[in-house]
């Protein structure tokens, strides 16, 4: 699949797997609350990259990257919240934070690249 060649997708997938792993230790009382929210947001990032990469044109891909970036922002806060209410050990948070920072750079880079590609395509259509 084309999306599997994207560094952003590969890291987003690894990140989601790691998020699932660390949230297994969350209390059962949080299963339908914070655990579910964090897991859905983490899964949404690579899922939207994959779906967007399968669309025709960079404009469509960029729309799915917008959704992935929204989930990324939501997850950023949810992990910080989980750490601050002592559901997520600091060592796990730090490991996830290192991955998250790297993923953010890759996501924004991919978003910027699709924006450039989209503008070039628009200029070509207008010429």
Beta strands, then each sheet from edge to edge (+ up, - down):
end
